[in-house]
Amino acid sequence: MNLQCVPKTRKRPVRRERHDPSRLKLHHDLARQTRLQNVIHDHHWNARAKTLNALMDPEYPGLRAAAGRMSECGSGASFYIDPEKGRVRPWIYRCGHRLCPFCSKARSASTAQDLMDLMAIHGTERTMILTMRSTDEPLADQVKTLLKNFKRLRARKCWKSKVEGGVYVLEITLNKRTNLWHPHLHILVKGEYYPQKVLAADWSDITGGSNVVWVSKVRTHEGQAREMAKYIGKPQRVAELTPAQIREYAIASKSMRMIQTFGTLHNARPRDEDPVEEAPRTDQRVRLSTVLHIAKAGYPEAVVLLTWLCRRYKIFGQYVFNEAPHLIGNPGTYDRDAHMLAIVRGEAPPIQKYEPDAMPERDLERHICEAFTVYKDALDDGYFDTVYYYYNTGTEGHDDGNL
């Protein structure tokens, strides 16, 4: 069924946010953020706001599309059941932009997994770092020069005799003392040991004097993968950059792969910048806002499902607690066993405190799937038809209309 939202004559009181002088304001074109976005981006609000404001500069119209894309990150949220694994999956609209603090964290995790798989399959057991002397040239020109020099290095006889292939990650930092950009390469290689003195001499000859290089053996696949993956996405300490520096980085990295394979690993493609993530197409999906709305109307089926979802995914627990603290109590304090019994009785489950890690994940998944089934069946059967009006919770920005 489709739950129609019928407006009610009485308007909902406007919630006024508490003034926080340390919280940067967004550009007026981007200021309309939902309450869910406020929760999701709370820990990196200043860095995000500073980035968005820098990209909205009217003198750089080519960056406004990126700003608009980033401003919508987190504007939609829902849950669905994975039919293959029988597990619940959360979905949040992610912009996927490499300058977005929220998306860069997720991307680093996925890239680290890609790199671990790559090392396990191809046996990349050595790592290199290639640097160049910082200059006052535009960042885009410095990056092009760095990559051009690396290509020249790979054409040398010594390199070809020792290195079969590999993958490199481009890291861009800013020297706070000189205020100059410092692009450099972190490289995983498959092949024989390349003596550091020989590599330094070859690199110095190619670059005209830059001889600072490192060669070492990979200690653990996981550690090396995570170390390299953390460079993907954004420059270090974005909040400390000036608006002009943020724009320069955005322009220099636009349409550029920050991670690239070469040689025998050329066809391996670790993830770089994520595409805009669309909502999953499945009949077994419900919007967070719809569950919250029906739970507010007092239906225990929705309260139970919402309770367990918030127990499993703390970021949603914080959001729901902000919207309706009377439903679930403080995030992390949930009933353990009585949720299905409460549905039978037509009551909301009681709240009980217990240790955050006291319940195995598989039990949480089972509880959620059970509550999801009961809720979805009631929804499809029209059980919630008495819910006539809809409190807009501001999480529908990128939902496709499914309940």
C-alpha positions in Angstrom: 0.0 0.0 0.0 1.0 3.6 -0.3 0.6 5.7 2.8 -0.8 9.1 1.7 0.2 12.2 3.6 -2.8 14.4 4.3 -1.8 17.8 5.7 -3.3 18.9 9.0 -4.5 22.4 9.7 -2.5 22.7 12.9 1.1 23.5 12.1 3.9 21.7 13.9 5.9 24.0 16.2 9.2 25.1 14.6 12.2 23.5 16.4 14.8 26.2 17.1 18.3 25.0 17.1 20.6 26.0 20.0 23.1 28.7 18.9 26.6 27.3 18.7 29.2 30.1 18.1 31.8 27.5 17.1 29.6 26.1 14.3 30.3 27.6 10.9 27.2 28.6 8.9 26.7 27.3 5.4 26.4 29.6 2.4 22.8 30.7 2.1 22.2 28.7 -1.1 23.1 25.5 0.9 21.8 26.3 4.3 18.6 24.1 4.1 20.0 21.0 5.7 17.7 18.3 7.2 17.9 17.3 10.9 19.2 13.9 9.8 22.1 15.6 8.0 22.8 17.7 11.1 23.3 14.4 13.1 25.3 12.6 10.4 27.7 15.5 9.7 27.9 16.8 13.3 31.4 15.7 14.0 32.9 17.3 10.9 30.4 20.2 10.5 33.0 23.0 10.4 35.2 21.2 7.8 32.2 20.5 5.7 30.8 24.0 5.9 34.1 25.5 5.1 34.5 23.3 2.1 31.0 24.0 0.8 31.3 27.7 1.3 34.7 27.7 -0.6 33.2 25.8 -3.5 30.3 28.2 -3.8 32.5 31.2 -4.6 30.7 33.0 -7.6 34.1 33.4 -9.3 34.4 29.6 -9.7 31.0 28.5 -11.3 32.6 25.2 -12.3 32.7 24.1 -8.6 29.1 24.9 -7.7 27.8 21.5 -9.0 30.2 19.7 -6.6 29.0 21.9 -3.8 25.4 21.1 -4.5 26.2 17.4 -4.6 28.0 17.6 -1.3 25.2 19.6 0.3 22.7 16.8 -0.3 24.8 14.1 1.4 22.8 12.4 4.1 19.4 13.7 2.9 17.8 10.3 2.5 17.8 7.2 4.8 16.0 3.8 4.7 16.4 0.2 5.6 16.0 -3.0 3.6 16.4 -6.7 4.0 19.1 -8.3 1.9 17.3 -11.3 0.3 20.5 -13.3 -0.3 21.9 -13.0 3.3 18.7 -12.4 5.2 20.2 -9.4 7.0 19.1 -5.9 7.4 21.0 -3.2 5.5 20.9 0.6 6.1 21.0 3.0 3.2 22.0 6.6 3.4 22.2 8.9 0.4 26.0 9.5 0.0 27.3 12.1 -2.4 30.6 10.1 -2.9 32.7 13.3 -3.4 36.3 13.0 -2.3 36.1 16.2 -0.4 33.1 15.1 1.7 34.4 14.1 5.2 31.5 11.6 5.7 32.0 9.8 2.4 35.8 9.8 2.6 35.7 7.7 5.7 33.5 5.0 4.0 35.7 5.2 0.9 38.9 4.7 2.9 37.4 1.5 4.3 36.4 0.1 0.9 39.7 1.1 -0.7 41.6 -0.6 2.2 39.7 -3.9 1.5 40.5 -3.6 -2.2 44.2 -3.1 -1.5 44.2 -6.1 0.9 42.6 -8.3 -1.8 45.1 -7.0 -4.3 48.1 -7.7 -2.1 46.8 -11.2 -1.3 46.3 -12.0 -5.0 49.3 -10.4 -6.6 51.9 -10.5 -3.8 52.9 -6.8 -3.6 55.3 -7.1 -0.7 57.3 -3.9 -1.0 56.4 -0.3 -0.7 58.0 2.9 -1.9 57.5 6.7 -1.4 58.5 9.2 -4.0 58.6 12.9 -3.2 59.5 16.0 -5.0 60.8 19.4 -3.9 57.9 21.8 -3.1 57.5 24.7 -5.4 55.1 27.7 -5.7 53.6 26.4 -8.9 49.9 25.7 -9.1 49.0 22.4 -7.5 47.6 21.0 -10.7 50.9 21.6 -12.5 52.9 20.0 -9.6 50.7 16.8 -9.8 51.1 16.5 -13.5 54.9 16.9 -13.2 55.0 14.2 -10.5 53.0 11.7 -12.5 55.0 12.5 -15.6 58.2 11.8 -13.8 56.9 8.6 -12.3 56.0 7.4 -15.8 59.6 8.2 -16.9 60.9 6.2 -14.0 58.9 3.2 -15.0 60.4 3.4 -18.5 64.0 3.0 -17.1 65.9 -0.3 -17.6 66.5 -0.8 -13.9 62.9 -0.3 -13.0 61.7 -2.8 -15.6 64.3 -5.4 -14.5 63.1 -5.2 -10.8 59.4 -4.2 -10.8 56.6 -6.1 -12.5 53.7 -3.9 -11.5 52.0 -2.2 -8.6 49.6 0.4 -7.4 50.2 4.0 -6.3 48.2 6.4 -4.2 48.6 10.1 -4.7 48.7 12.0 -1.4 48.6 15.8 -1.3 49.5 17.7 1.8 50.3 21.3 2.7 53.4 22.3 4.5 52.2 24.6 7.3 55.6 26.3 7.6 56.2 27.1 3.9 52.5 27.2 2.9 53.5 25.1 -0.2 51.7 22.0 -1.5 53.6 18.7 -1.3 52.2 16.0 -3.6 53.9 12.6 -3.4 53.3 9.0 -4.2 52.9 5.9 -2.0 53.5 2.8 -4.1 53.0 -0.9 -3.5 55.2 -2.9 -5.9 55.5 -6.5 -7.0 59.0 -7.6 -7.9 62.5 -7.7 -6.7 64.1 -5.4 -4.1 65.0 -1.9 -5.5 68.0 -0.6 -3.6 67.1 2.8 -2.0 70.4 4.4 -3.1 69.8 3.3 -6.7 66.2 4.5 -6.6 67.2 7.8 -5.1 69.8 8.3 -7.8 67.4 7.4 -10.6 64.7 9.7 -9.2 67.1 12.6 -8.7 68.2 12.3 -12.3 64.7 12.4 -13.6 63.4 15.2 -11.4 66.5 17.4 -11.4 67.5 17.0 -7.8 64.7 15.5 -5.8 66.3 12.5 -4.1 64.1 11.9 -1.0 62.7 8.4 -1.5 61.9 5.4 0.8 61.9 1.7 0.2 60.6 -0.8 2.7 59.0 -4.2 3.1 55.3 -4.5 3.8 54.9 -5.8 7.4 51.2 -6.7 7.3 48.7 -6.5 4.4 46.0 -5.0 6.6 48.2 -2.3 8.2 49.7 -1.2 4.8 46.3 -1.2 3.1 44.8 1.0 5.8 47.8 3.3 5.8 47.5 3.9 2.1 43.7 4.1 2.0 43.6 6.9 4.5 45.1 9.2 1.9 42.2 8.7 -0.5 39.5 11.4 -0.5 40.8 14.7 0.9 43.8 16.6 1.9 44.8 16.4 5.5 43.2 18.9 7.9 40.8 20.4 5.5 39.5 22.7 8.2 42.9 24.3 8.4 43.0 25.2 4.7 42.0 28.6 3.3 39.0 28.8 0.9 41.5 29.5 -1.9 43.5 26.3 -1.1 40.3 24.2 -0.9 39.3 25.4 -4.3 42.8 24.8 -5.7 42.7 21.2 -4.4 39.3 20.7 -5.8 40.3 21.9 -9.2 43.6 19.9 -9.3 42.0 16.7 -8.2 38.9 17.0 -10.4 38.6 14.0 -12.8 41.9 12.7 -11.5 42.4 9.2 -10.1 44.0 9.3 -6.7 44.8 5.6 -6.9 46.0 3.9 -10.0 47.5 0.5 -11.0 50.4 -0.1 -13.4 52.4 -2.9 -15.0 51.1 -6.4 -14.5 48.4 -5.0 -12.1 47.0 -2.6 -14.7 43.6 -4.2 -14.9 43.0 -4.2 -11.1 40.9 -1.2 -10.2 40.7 -0.2 -6.5 37.9 2.2 -5.7 38.8 5.9 -5.9 35.8 8.3 -6.0 32.4 6.8 -5.4 29.5 7.4 -7.8 26.4 9.1 -6.4 24.6 6.3 -4.6 21.1 5.5 -5.6 18.5 3.9 -3.3 18.3 0.1 -3.5 15.4 -1.1 -5.6 13.6 -3.7 -3.5 10.1 -4.2 -2.1 11.5 -5.0 1.3 12.6 -1.5 2.0 11.1 1.1 4.4 12.1 4.8 4.9 13.4 5.8 8.3 11.0 8.8 8.3 8.0 6.5 7.7 8.9 4.2 10.6 9.5 7.1 12.9 6.2 8.7 11.8 4.1 5.6 12.5 6.0 5.0 15.8 5.1 8.5 16.9 1.4 7.6 16.2 1.8 4.9 18.9 1.9 1.7 16.9 4.1 -0.9 18.7 5.1 -2.6 15.5 6.9 0.5 14.4 8.3 1.3 17.9 9.8 -2.2 18.1 11.4 -2.0 14.7 12.7 1.5 15.3 14.1 0.4 18.7 16.1 -2.5 17.2 17.3 -0.5 14.2 18.6 2.2 16.5 20.3 -0.4 18.7 22.1 -1.8 15.7 23.0 1.5 14.0 24.0 4.1 16.6 24.0 7.1 14.2 20.3 6.5 13.6 19.7 6.0 17.3 21.1 9.5 18.0 18.9 11.0 15.3 15.7 9.2 16.5 16.5 10.1 20.1 16.7 13.8 19.1 13.4 13.5 17.2 11.4 11.4 19.7 13.3 10.7 23.0 10.2 9.2 24.5 10.2 6.3 22.1 13.6 4.7 22.6 15.3 6.4 25.5 19.0 7.2 25.4 20.8 5.6 22.5 22.2 2.2 23.6 19.5 1.4 26.2 17.1 -1.1 24.6 15.0 -4.1 25.6 16.7 -7.4 24.8 14.1 -10.1 24.6 10.5 -8.7 25.0 10.0 -6.9 21.6 7.9 -9.6 20.0 5.9 -10.2 23.2 5.2 -6.4 23.2 3.7 -6.7 19.7 1.4 -9.5 20.8 0.2 -7.4 23.7 -0.1 -4.3 21.6 2.4 -2.4 23.7 5.7 -0.6 23.2 8.6 -2.6 24.6 10.1 -1.6 27.9 13.5 0.0 28.0 16.3 -1.8 29.9 20.0 -1.0 30.1 22.7 -3.5 29.3 26.3 -3.4 28.1 26.7 -2.3 24.4 28.5 -5.5 23.5 26.4 -7.9 25.5 24.3 -9.1 22.5 26.0 -10.9 19.6 25.5 -9.3 16.2 23.7 -12.3 14.8 21.0 -12.0 17.6 20.6 -8.3 16.8 20.1 -9.1 13.1 17.6 -11.8 14.0 15.6 -9.5 16.2 15.6 -6.8 13.5 14.4 -9.2 10.8 11.6 -10.5 12.9 10.4 -7.0 13.8 10.8 -5.9 10.2 8.6 -8.7 8.9 5.8 -7.9 11.4 6.0 -4.2 10.6 6.1 -4.7 6.8 3.2 -7.1 6.8 1.1 -4.7 8.9 2.0 -1.9 6.5 1.1 -3.9 3.4 -2.2 -5.0 5.0 -3.2 -1.4 5.6 -3.0 -1.8 9.4 -1.7 1.8 9.8 -4.5 3.5 7.8 -5.6 5.5 10.9 -2.3 7.5 10.5 -3.8 10.4 8.5 -1.1 13.0 8.6 2.6 13.1 8.3 5.3 14.8 10.3 8.1 15.7 7.8 11.3 14.6 9.5 13.4 15.9 6.7 14.9 12.6 5.5 13.1 12.2 2.2 15.4 14.2 0.0 16.6 11.3 -2.1 14.0 8.6 -1.4 12.0 7.3 -4.4 8.6 7.3 -2.7 8.7 3.8 -1.3 7.6 3.3 2.3 
